[in-house]
Amino acid sequence: MLAWIAHLYTASGALFAFLAALAVIEFDYRAAFFWLGVQMIVDATDGVLARALRVSERLPWFNGAKLDDIVDYLCYVFVPALIVWRAILVPDAWTMSVVGAMLLSSAYGFNRADAKSPDHFFTGFPSYWNIGVFYMLVLRLPDRVNGVILLALAVMVFVPIRYVYPSRTPVLRRLTNVLGAIWGVLIGVMLWQYPAVSPPVLWASLVFPVYYFGLSFWLQFARKSA
């Protein structure tokens, strides 16, 4: 029963994805990102719960990792792609190409055997489309700029750079989690303020993404050098 509770907790993300998709269809992007934010909290904590309850020992025939990947694909890839289409974030002529690049590149990324390395890194851009699309809505960048960024990220899925797995990568994990928690609070404030987001809050929130990519690239360079 304890193991099933842990799996149900993970599976609840599919419901949050459905609620987010409904909000997108109704042009309520604030509600959509609220539900995606709830799922991010679940995603950040379900692994800890599963390990604490030893679900792989209690239910060895049930694949919790596959369940987690299905939910992640819905929330981190499919719903953000839906937002790109609904919010017209890229030029109309680019829409199917950009959305297709997001969906197909991440389908590849989620199914590669080394998507998560044994030492707890993501291989290739880890499909954080929800975060990129949120900043595009807030920053109101030109649609062509959005399109170029999204296509570049789709290409980065195939580039074997290792990215930090925030809750599990051992290097600077405590600092990463503290900064991630602060970033989460700032994102919550921005979501509350949306669409009139305070510039200081917006720029402060960008510190963590810069830190995340900077740390990932530095560790990749250090590994190659070694």
Secondary structure as the mmCIF struct_conf table of DSSP 4:
data_model
#
loop_
_struct_conf.conf_type_id
_struct_conf.id
_struct_conf.beg_label_comp_id
_struct_conf.beg_label_asym_id
_struct_conf.beg_label_seq_id
_struct_conf.end_label_comp_id
_struct_conf.end_label_asym_id
_struct_conf.end_label_seq_id
HELX_RH_AL_P HELX_RH_AL_P1 LEU A 2 ILE A 25
TURN_TY1_P TURN_TY1_P1 GLU A 26 PHE A 27
HELX_RH_AL_P HELX_RH_AL_P2 TYR A 29 ALA A 52
TURN_TY1_P TURN_TY1_P2 LEU A 53 ARG A 54
HELX_RH_AL_P HELX_RH_AL_P3 VAL A 55 ARG A 58
TURN_TY1_P TURN_TY1_P3 PRO A 60 TRP A 61
BEND BEND1 PHE A 62 PHE A 62
HELX_RH_AL_P HELX_RH_AL_P4 GLY A 64 ASP A 72
HELX_RH_PI_P HELX_RH_PI_P1 TYR A 73 PHE A 78
HELX_RH_AL_P HELX_RH_AL_P5 VAL A 79 ARG A 86
TURN_TY1_P TURN_TY1_P4 ALA A 87 ILE A 88
BEND BEND2 VAL A 90 VAL A 90
HELX_RH_3T_P HELX_RH_3T_P1 ASP A 92 TRP A 94
HELX_RH_AL_P HELX_RH_AL_P6 THR A 95 ASN A 111
BEND BEND3 ARG A 112 ARG A 112
TURN_TY1_P TURN_TY1_P5 ALA A 113 ASP A 114
BEND BEND4 ALA A 115 ALA A 115
STRN STRN1 LYS A 116 LYS A 116
TURN_TY1_P TURN_TY1_P6 PRO A 118 ASP A 119
BEND BEND5 HIS A 120 HIS A 120
STRN STRN2 PHE A 121 THR A 123
BEND BEND6 GLY A 124 GLY A 124
HELX_RH_AL_P HELX_RH_AL_P7 TRP A 129 LEU A 139
TURN_TY1_P TURN_TY1_P7 ARG A 140 ARG A 140
HELX_RH_AL_P HELX_RH_AL_P8 ASP A 143 MET A 156
TURN_TY1_P TURN_TY1_P8 VAL A 157 PHE A 158
BEND BEND7 VAL A 159 VAL A 159
STRN STRN3 ARG A 162 VAL A 164
TURN_TY1_P TURN_TY1_P9 PRO A 166 ARG A 168
TURN_TY1_P TURN_TY1_P10 VAL A 171 LEU A 172
HELX_RH_AL_P HELX_RH_AL_P9 ARG A 173 GLN A 193
TURN_TY1_P TURN_TY1_P11 TYR A 194 PRO A 195
BEND BEND8 ALA A 196 ALA A 196
HELX_RH_AL_P HELX_RH_AL_P10 PRO A 199 SER A 205
TURN_TY1_P TURN_TY1_P12 LEU A 206 LEU A 206
HELX_RH_AL_P HELX_RH_AL_P11 VAL A 207 SER A 225
#
